[in-house]
Amino acid sequence: MMFENIQMPEGMSPEVLEHLMNPKNYGKLDEPDGVGIALDEKTKEYVIFYTMLEGELIKDVKFATNGCQDTVVIGSMFTQMILGNDVQYANTAVQKMHDKLGKLSAQQQICADIVFTAFIASLKNHENRQNGEDEELHVLKMKQSCETPDVPKETEHE
């Protein structure tokens, strides 16, 4: 581990720091068979997920985002977890990620959800393509926004 001498930020595990400093599976797959986007219309934040399946097996996976570092870390950890596993495992990996990340702030929870939603959208795109639809990508809009609503009104400047 290259961060053994670094003072960890409060509550951050070495694994999380590693994904923050050196995100895995970030970028674009050349020939994905599923492309999914989760979009937060309010902030315009998105996660795009590329999956390459061989039957039910996730042969390759990449993601990209214009989101915050939490979104990058969660995307990196989640893609590492599901790579080489099957789709069924990936669906349980969402729960495993929640367990691994521990107590998330409302903000981080939304970051996690946008990553998972993009993954689900990529599977939907794959399914639609398998059924003969000419769908380049599948977009799912987020119900909750990444904007932090918990800023007290008094502190906002006019």
C-alpha positions in Angstrom: 0.0 0.0 0.0 1.5 3.3 -1.0 -0.3 5.4 1.6 0.9 3.8 4.8 2.6 7.0 6.1 -0.3 9.4 5.2 -2.6 10.6 7.9 -6.0 9.4 6.8 -8.8 12.0 6.5 -11.4 11.4 9.2 -13.3 8.2 8.6 -11.6 7.3 5.3 -10.2 3.8 4.9 -6.9 3.1 3.0 -9.0 1.4 0.3 -11.1 4.5 -0.2 -8.0 6.7 -0.4 -6.5 4.4 -2.9 -9.5 4.7 -5.2 -9.6 8.4 -4.7 -5.9 8.9 -5.7 -5.9 6.2 -8.4 -9.4 5.5 -9.8 -9.8 2.1 -11.5 -11.8 1.5 -14.7 -12.2 5.2 -15.4 -12.7 6.1 -19.1 -14.5 4.7 -22.1 -14.9 1.2 -23.5 -14.3 0.9 -27.2 -17.0 -1.6 -28.0 -19.4 -1.8 -25.1 -22.6 -3.8 -25.4 -24.3 -1.7 -22.9 -24.1 2.1 -22.3 -26.0 3.7 -19.5 -26.3 7.2 -18.2 -27.7 8.4 -14.9 -28.4 12.1 -15.1 -29.1 14.6 -12.4 -31.1 17.2 -14.3 -30.8 19.8 -11.6 -27.0 19.9 -11.3 -26.3 18.3 -14.8 -24.1 15.8 -13.0 -24.0 12.5 -14.7 -22.3 9.1 -14.6 -21.9 7.1 -17.8 -21.4 3.4 -17.5 -20.0 1.1 -20.2 -20.4 -2.7 -19.8 -19.2 -5.6 -22.0 -21.0 -8.8 -21.2 -20.2 -12.3 -22.2 -23.5 -14.1 -21.5 -24.2 -13.1 -17.9 -20.5 -12.4 -17.2 -19.3 -8.8 -16.9 -16.2 -9.1 -19.0 -15.2 -5.4 -19.0 -16.6 -2.3 -17.4 -15.7 1.4 -17.4 -17.3 4.5 -16.1 -16.9 8.3 -16.4 -18.5 11.2 -14.6 -18.4 14.9 -14.3 -19.3 14.4 -10.6 -17.5 14.9 -7.3 -14.7 12.8 -5.9 -17.2 10.7 -3.9 -18.8 9.7 -7.2 -15.4 8.8 -8.7 -14.4 6.7 -5.6 -17.7 4.8 -5.5 -17.6 4.2 -9.3 -14.0 2.9 -9.0 -14.8 0.6 -6.1 -18.0 -0.6 -7.6 -16.5 -1.4 -11.0 -13.6 -3.3 -9.4 -16.1 -5.3 -7.4 -18.3 -6.4 -10.3 -15.6 -6.9 -13.0 -15.3 -10.5 -13.9 -18.5 -11.4 -11.9 -21.9 -12.1 -13.3 -24.9 -9.7 -13.5 -26.6 -11.4 -10.6 -23.5 -10.8 -8.4 -23.4 -7.2 -9.5 -26.9 -6.7 -8.3 -25.9 -7.9 -4.8 -22.7 -5.9 -5.1 -24.8 -2.7 -4.7 -25.7 -3.9 -1.2 -22.1 -5.0 -0.6 -21.0 -1.5 -1.5 -23.4 0.0 1.0 -21.9 -2.3 3.7 -18.3 -1.5 2.7 -18.9 2.2 2.6 -20.5 2.2 6.0 -22.4 5.2 7.1 -22.8 7.6 4.1 -23.9 11.2 4.3 -27.1 12.0 2.4 -24.8 13.5 -0.3 -22.6 10.4 -0.6 -25.7 8.2 -0.7 -26.9 10.1 -3.8 -23.4 9.8 -5.3 -23.6 6.0 -4.8 -27.1 5.9 -6.2 -26.1 7.8 -9.4 -23.3 5.2 -10.0 -25.6 2.2 -9.4 -28.3 3.8 -11.6 -25.9 4.3 -14.5 -24.9 0.6 -14.2 -28.6 -0.5 -14.2 -29.1 1.8 -17.3 -26.2 0.1 -19.1 -27.9 -3.3 -18.4 -31.2 -2.0 -19.7 -29.4 -0.7 -22.9 -27.8 -4.2 -23.3 -31.2 -5.8 -23.0 -32.8 -3.4 -25.4 -30.0 -4.0 -28.0 -30.4 -7.8 -27.5 -34.1 -7.3 -28.3 -33.2 -5.6 -31.6 -33.7 -2.0 -30.6 -31.3 0.5 -32.1 -30.6 2.3 -28.9 -27.2 3.9 -28.6 -27.5 4.4 -24.8 -30.1 4.3 -22.1 -30.6 7.3 -19.8 -32.2 7.1 -16.4 -33.0 10.4 -14.7 -32.2 10.7 -11.0 -35.1 11.3 -8.6 -32.9 13.0 -6.0 -30.4 15.7 -6.9 -26.8 15.9 -5.7 -27.4 19.4 -4.5 -27.0 19.5 -0.8 -30.4 20.7 0.5 -29.2 20.9 4.1 -27.7 24.5 3.8 -29.6 26.7 6.3 -31.3 29.5 4.4 -29.9 32.2 6.8 -26.4 31.5 5.6 -27.1 32.1 1.9 -25.9 35.4 0.6 -28.3 37.5 -1.5 
